[in-house]
Amino acid sequence: MDGQEQAGTATVERHEFGAEVGRLLDLVVHALYSEREIFLRELVANAADATDRRRFEALTDPSIGAVDSPAVRIVPDKPGRQLLIADSGIGMSREELAQNLGTIARSGTRAFGHKLAEAKPEERPSLIGQFGVGFYAAFMVAERVEVTSRRAGSDEAWTWASDGAGSYTLAPAERETPGTDIVLHLKPDAEEYLDPDRIEAVVRKWADHITVPITIARDGRDIAANEGTALWRRPKAEVSEADANAFYRHLGHMFDTPWATIHWRAEGTVEFYAMLFVPGSKPFEPVEGERRSRVRLHVRRMFITDEADLLPPWLRFVQGVIDTEDLPLNVSREMLQATPVLARLRRAATGRVLSELKTRAKDAADYAAFWTNFGSVLKEGVWDDAEHRAEIAPLLRFRSLRAPAEEGAPAEGESAKRTPEWVSLAEYVARMHEGQDTIWYLVGDDAAALAASPQLEGMRAKGIEVLLLDDPIDSFWPERLDSFEGRKLRSVTQAAAELGGAATAEDVSVLTAAMKEALGDRVSDVRATGRLTDSAVVLAAAAHGPDLQMQRLLRRSGRGFPGGAPVLEINPGHRLLQGLLKRDKSVIAAASETLFDLACIQDGELPSDPTGFAKRVTAMLADRLD
């Protein structure tokens, strides 16, 4: 429970961590124990960010006060077994200390634990950055942490303190100037981090490219510990791969290697320096991530904001820096919204990233790694960015099963077991049949399940390739793209006309009418089809309007959908339907219920009445055993 206690004349507030925070502290301290040095990188990076933030806010708010010589100071105290990390940044108020250091999103903590349990030892350090729990890494080396902070523009200072065992305290404090002091009371086995040489090695490894100067107290003097240069302003030929990778890891608090590094200087209508990175691994998001770019905007090397939306939401996985001299240093957030300079920066940066992706896409194996991580995000651009839709389309990749007519007839059941391959729209078009004017696709939740779907039987029989779309966004973007190189995109569930009706000598109209009567408003029609070869039934959508997957999404959302219920198509050549042709309406009615439920299951849907379906199937099996 929270409470208060007296310490001299000051009131010390005692607060309990939430259960989830306590669990997270235990995970960080024990599961990440072998990577202890990252605590220093996290604390130094936080201090540098706070310094940058103060410099920016001071430009438009005189009460904040500028800092003449901003720096992050690291002061080891061997006799006291303490390590101080001090900055002259924006600082924190009492409320901000409690919010930033005393709480953390419960869903994020739970997800962190699950991810940590599944990760290999070498992958665990990157989870610190992915979950934004860097401050808590201090408890890997400290038995107690004290944070004294004064918010710029305020005269009050407060100290947050905790031993990481379940509670923390807040107490009034004194600090002459705004900023933050973090004092780590180190554990006996962490004294190596009181050695200036060891500290410098860690800083140069993880934080050498932080532009705020970092110093280490040594023999009564503050010695520079980082190079602190704006790496992105140096000529590309002078930046080593190792330096670029180190800068990427600092920016994103990651430990992987970037898949692509895009470093250039733009001259012309707008001049800027840029260093952008496409990550080599997919960040884990414990909750649905914010759909906005976090590329950092700098003006003449000074950090301004990471909320300028320098890239569109569908490129939000790209990290990095864009630094321009075409904006004033005292640019306000309001000015950023209105200046045409920002629009030009956005167009140039977006075009450059698209150009890089186009070049890298020529190496199919290399590009597959990128697509696996970020393809679903890139597809969002087809849906919501009309300006770049045509440029994004060639970059899309899909799972696809080549039709067996082109590859040699497989053994029975073999085609459904094949591993789908990645294919671009251009590759699909290049191997289309003569006279084929449609790019066919099937949308669902799993590519492997789609590959085995009865929806593909007719396409396989005619040797037509089908794209298998299994991302949630795949239900939406085809409608916006509509066509590629003059070929329409259409769902296989709307292919009844192209595949034709069933060729049969028998009149099945009596059967289809009886089935439609039995199923009522659950179907809009029951009709014979020629697009089935093995299965008895399949669901279909109308030629116009939403396909089956979109209908399912709309139905689950409670919105309904235009065009009514799905169509049930039957294979009149199947022996089950042949048998029903000879039975009376009561038998047909009972069978229709089960056949419709089977069609739903084949399409990834549960029967509307699972219990009734189970009873009917059980009864049928029992009859077979009598």
Backbone hydrogen bonds, N-H to C=O, Kabsch-Sander energy under -0.5 kcal/mol:
donor,donor_aa,acceptor,acceptor_aa,energy
3,G,14,R,-3.0
5,E,12,V,-2.2
7,A,10,A,-2.8
10,A,7,A,-1.7
12,V,5,E,-3.1
12,V,10,A,-0.6
13,E,11,T,-0.6
13,E,170,L,-3.4
14,R,3,G,-3.6
15,H,168,Y,-3.3
17,F,166,G,-2.5
18,G,102,G,-0.5
22,G,18,G,-2.3
23,R,19,A,-2.0
24,L,20,E,-2.1
25,L,21,V,-2.6
26,D,22,G,-1.7
27,L,23,R,-2.1
28,V,24,L,-2.9
29,V,25,L,-2.5
30,H,26,D,-2.1
31,A,27,L,-2.1
32,L,27,L,-0.8
32,L,28,V,-0.9
33,Y,30,H,-1.0
35,E,32,L,-2.0
36,R,33,Y,-0.7
38,I,35,E,-1.3
39,F,36,R,-2.0
40,L,37,E,-1.2
41,R,37,E,-0.9
42,E,38,I,-2.3
43,L,39,F,-2.2
44,V,40,L,-2.5
45,A,41,R,-2.5
46,N,42,E,-2.1
47,A,43,L,-2.0
48,A,44,V,-2.4
49,D,45,A,-2.4
50,A,46,N,-2.2
51,T,47,A,-1.8
52,D,48,A,-2.5
53,R,49,D,-2.4
54,R,50,A,-1.9
55,R,51,T,-2.2
56,F,52,D,-2.0
57,E,53,R,-2.6
58,A,54,R,-2.4
59,L,55,R,-0.6
59,L,56,F,-1.1
60,T,56,F,-0.5
60,T,57,E,-0.9
61,D,57,E,-1.5
64,I,61,D,-1.9
65,G,61,D,-0.6
72,V,213,P,-2.8
73,R,71,A,-0.6
73,R,86,A,-2.7
74,I,215,T,-2.4
75,V,73,R,-0.5
75,V,84,L,-2.7
77,D,82,Q,-2.8
81,R,77,D,-0.9
81,R,78,K,-0.8
82,Q,77,D,-2.1
83,L,184,L,-1.9
84,L,75,V,-2.3
85,I,182,I,-2.4
86,A,73,R,-2.9
86,A,84,L,-0.5
87,D,180,T,-2.2
88,S,71,A,-0.6
90,I,50,A,-1.4
97,L,93,S,-2.4
98,A,94,R,-2.1
99,Q,95,E,-2.5
100,N,96,E,-3.2
101,L,97,L,-2.2
102,G,97,L,-0.5
102,G,98,A,-1.2
103,T,99,Q,-0.7
109,T,105,A,-2.1
110,R,106,R,-2.5
111,A,107,S,-2.4
112,F,108,G,-2.3
113,G,109,T,-2.1
114,H,110,R,-2.1
115,K,111,A,-2.8
116,L,112,F,-2.6
117,A,113,G,-2.1
118,E,114,H,-1.5
119,A,115,K,-1.5
123,E,120,K,-1.6
124,R,120,K,-0.9
124,R,121,P,-0.8
126,S,123,E,-0.6
127,L,124,R,-1.6
128,I,124,R,-0.5
128,I,125,P,-1.6
129,G,125,P,-0.7
130,Q,126,S,-2.0
131,F,127,L,-1.9
132,G,128,I,-0.6
132,G,129,G,-0.7
133,V,128,I,-1.5
136,Y,133,V,-0.7
137,A,133,V,-0.5
137,A,134,G,-1.6
138,A,135,F,-2.0
139,F,136,Y,-1.5
140,M,137,A,-2.0
141,V,138,A,-1.4
142,A,138,A,-1.7
143,E,185,H,-2.8
144,R,185,H,-1.0
145,V,162,S,-2.8
146,E,183,V,-2.5
147,V,160,W,-3.5
148,T,146,E,-0.5
148,T,181,D,-2.8
149,S,147,V,-0.5
149,S,158,W,-2.6
150,R,179,G,-2.5
151,R,156,E,-0.6
152,A,90,I,-3.0
154,S,151,R,-2.1
157,A,173,A,-0.7
158,W,149,S,-2.2
159,T,171,A,-3.0
160,W,147,V,-3.2
160,W,158,W,-0.5
161,A,169,T,-2.0
162,S,145,V,-2.1
163,D,167,S,-0.5
168,Y,15,H,-2.7
169,T,161,A,-2.7
170,L,13,E,-2.4
171,A,159,T,-1.8
173,A,157,A,-2.5
179,G,150,R,-2.1
180,T,87,D,-1.0
181,D,148,T,-3.0
182,I,85,I,-2.3
183,V,146,E,-3.2
183,V,181,D,-0.6
184,L,83,L,-2.9
184,L,182,I,-0.6
185,H,144,R,-2.8
185,H,183,V,-0.6
186,L,81,R,-1.7
186,L,184,L,-1.0
187,K,141,V,-3.0
190,A,187,K,-2.2
191,E,188,P,-0.8
193,Y,190,A,-1.7
194,L,191,E,-2.0
195,D,192,E,-1.4
199,I,195,D,-2.4
200,E,196,P,-2.6
201,A,197,D,-2.0
202,V,198,R,-1.9
203,V,199,I,-2.5
204,R,200,E,-2.8
205,K,201,A,-1.6
206,W,202,V,-2.4
207,A,203,V,-3.2
210,I,207,A,-1.4
215,T,72,V,-2.7
216,I,223,I,-2.4
217,A,74,I,-2.7
218,R,221,R,-3.5
221,R,218,R,-1.7
223,I,216,I,-2.6
223,I,221,R,-0.7
225,A,214,I,-3.3
226,N,214,I,-0.7
228,G,208,D,-2.1
231,L,229,T,-1.5
233,R,230,A,-2.0
234,R,231,L,-1.3
238,E,235,P,-1.7
239,V,236,K,-1.3
240,S,238,E,-0.7
244,A,240,S,-2.4
245,N,241,E,-2.6
246,A,242,A,-2.2
247,F,243,D,-2.2
248,Y,244,A,-2.3
249,R,245,N,-2.3
250,H,246,A,-1.9
251,L,247,F,-2.5
252,G,248,Y,-2.4
253,H,249,R,-1.0
254,M,249,R,-1.1
259,W,278,V,-2.3
260,A,278,V,-1.6
262,I,276,L,-3.3
263,H,261,T,-0.6
264,W,274,A,-2.1
266,A,272,F,-2.8
272,F,266,A,-1.6
273,Y,323,D,-3.0
274,A,264,W,-2.3
275,M,321,V,-2.3
276,L,262,I,-2.9
277,F,319,Q,-3.4
278,V,260,A,-2.5
292,R,290,E,-1.7
293,S,311,L,-0.6
296,R,320,G,-2.6
297,L,305,T,-3.2
298,H,296,R,-0.6
298,H,322,I,-3.0
299,V,302,M,-2.6
300,R,324,T,-1.6
302,M,299,V,-1.8
304,I,297,L,-3.0
305,T,297,L,-1.3
309,D,293,S,-0.5
315,L,312,P,-2.3
316,R,313,P,-1.7
318,V,315,L,-2.0
319,Q,277,F,-2.6
321,V,275,M,-2.3
322,I,296,R,-2.6
323,D,273,Y,-3.2
324,T,298,H,-2.3
325,E,271,E,-0.8
331,V,328,P,-1.4
336,L,332,S,-2.1
337,Q,333,R,-1.3
338,A,334,E,-0.9
338,A,335,M,-0.6
339,T,335,M,-2.4
342,L,339,T,-0.6
343,A,339,T,-0.8
344,R,340,P,-2.0
345,L,341,V,-2.4
346,R,342,L,-2.4
347,R,343,A,-2.2
348,A,344,R,-2.4
349,A,345,L,-2.7
350,T,346,R,-2.6
351,G,347,R,-2.3
352,R,348,A,-2.0
353,V,349,A,-2.2
354,L,350,T,-2.4
355,S,351,G,-2.1
356,E,352,R,-2.0
357,L,353,V,-2.4
358,K,354,L,-2.4
359,T,355,S,-2.0
360,R,356,E,-2.7
361,A,357,L,-1.9
362,K,359,T,-1.2
363,D,360,R,-1.6
364,A,362,K,-0.9
367,Y,363,D,-2.9
368,A,364,A,-1.9
369,A,365,A,-0.9
369,A,366,D,-0.6
370,F,366,D,-1.1
371,W,367,Y,-2.9
372,T,368,A,-2.4
373,N,369,A,-1.2
374,F,370,F,-2.7
375,G,371,W,-2.5
378,L,374,F,-2.1
379,K,375,G,-2.0
380,E,377,V,-1.2
381,G,378,L,-1.5
382,V,378,L,-0.5
382,V,379,K,-1.0
383,W,379,K,-1.2
384,D,380,E,-2.5
385,D,381,G,-1.9
389,R,385,D,-0.9
391,E,388,H,-0.5
392,I,388,H,-2.0
393,A,389,R,-2.0
395,L,392,I,-2.0
396,L,392,I,-0.6
396,L,393,A,-1.5
398,F,423,V,-2.1
399,R,468,L,-1.0
400,S,421,E,-1.4
401,L,466,V,-1.0
402,R,400,S,-0.6
406,E,403,A,-1.8
407,E,403,A,-0.7
408,G,404,P,-1.5
414,E,411,A,-2.4
415,S,411,A,-0.5
417,K,413,G,-0.6
417,K,414,E,-1.3
418,R,414,E,-0.7
418,R,415,S,-0.7
421,E,400,S,-2.3
423,V,398,F,-2.0
428,Y,424,S,-2.1
429,V,425,L,-2.6
430,A,426,A,-2.2
431,R,427,E,-1.1
431,R,428,Y,-0.7
432,M,429,V,-1.5
436,Q,433,H,-2.1
439,I,488,K,-3.8
440,W,438,T,-0.7
441,Y,490,R,-1.9
442,L,467,L,-2.6
444,G,469,L,-2.4
450,L,446,D,-2.3
451,A,447,A,-2.3
452,A,448,A,-0.8
452,A,449,A,-0.6
453,S,450,L,-1.7
456,L,453,S,-1.7
457,E,454,P,-1.6
458,G,531,R,-1.5
460,R,456,L,-2.9
461,A,457,E,-2.3
462,K,458,G,-1.4
463,G,460,R,-1.4
464,I,459,M,-3.0
466,V,401,L,-0.7
467,L,440,W,-2.4
468,L,399,R,-3.4
469,L,442,L,-2.9
469,L,467,L,-0.7
470,D,468,L,-0.6
474,D,471,D,-1.5
475,S,472,P,-1.4
476,F,473,I,-2.0
477,W,473,I,-1.8
479,E,476,F,-1.0
480,R,476,F,-0.7
480,R,477,W,-0.8
481,L,477,W,-2.3
482,D,478,P,-2.8
483,S,481,L,-3.2
484,F,487,R,-2.4
487,R,484,F,-1.9
488,K,437,D,-1.3
489,L,482,D,-2.7
490,R,439,I,-2.5
490,R,488,K,-0.5
492,V,441,Y,-2.7
494,Q,491,S,-1.9
495,A,492,V,-1.8
499,L,495,A,-2.1
500,G,496,A,-1.3
504,T,502,A,-0.8
508,V,506,E,-0.7
512,T,508,V,-2.7
513,A,509,S,-2.3
514,A,510,V,-2.1
515,M,511,L,-2.4
516,K,512,T,-2.4
517,E,513,A,-2.3
518,A,514,A,-2.1
519,L,515,M,-2.2
520,G,516,K,-1.7
522,R,519,L,-1.7
523,V,520,G,-1.3
524,S,566,P,-2.3
525,D,566,P,-0.7
527,R,568,L,-2.0
529,T,570,I,-2.2
530,G,500,G,-1.8
538,V,569,E,-2.0
540,A,567,V,-2.3
541,A,493,T,-3.1
551,Q,547,D,-2.3
552,R,548,L,-2.3
553,L,549,Q,-2.3
554,L,550,M,-2.7
555,R,551,Q,-2.5
556,R,552,R,-2.7
557,S,553,L,-1.7
558,G,554,L,-0.5
558,G,555,R,-0.9
559,R,554,L,-1.7
560,G,554,L,-1.1
564,G,561,F,-0.9
567,V,540,A,-2.8
568,L,525,D,-2.7
569,E,538,V,-3.1
569,E,567,V,-0.6
570,I,527,R,-2.5
571,N,536,A,-2.7
574,H,571,N,-2.1
578,Q,574,H,-2.6
579,G,575,R,-2.0
580,L,576,L,-1.8
581,L,577,L,-1.6
582,K,579,G,-1.2
583,R,580,L,-1.8
588,I,584,D,-2.1
589,A,585,K,-2.7
590,A,586,S,-1.8
591,A,587,V,-2.5
592,S,588,I,-2.5
593,E,589,A,-1.4
594,T,590,A,-1.3
595,L,591,A,-2.9
596,F,592,S,-2.5
597,D,593,E,-2.0
598,L,594,T,-2.5
599,A,595,L,-2.2
600,C,596,F,-2.0
601,I,597,D,-2.5
602,Q,598,L,-2.6
603,D,599,A,-1.1
604,G,601,I,-1.9
605,E,600,C,-3.1
613,F,609,D,-2.5
614,A,610,P,-2.5
615,K,611,T,-2.2
616,R,612,G,-2.3
617,V,613,F,-2.4
618,T,614,A,-2.4
619,A,615,K,-2.4
620,M,616,R,-2.2
621,L,617,V,-2.4
622,A,618,T,-2.4
623,D,619,A,-2.5
624,R,620,M,-1.8
625,L,621,L,-1.2
626,D,622,A,-1.0
626,D,623,D,-0.5
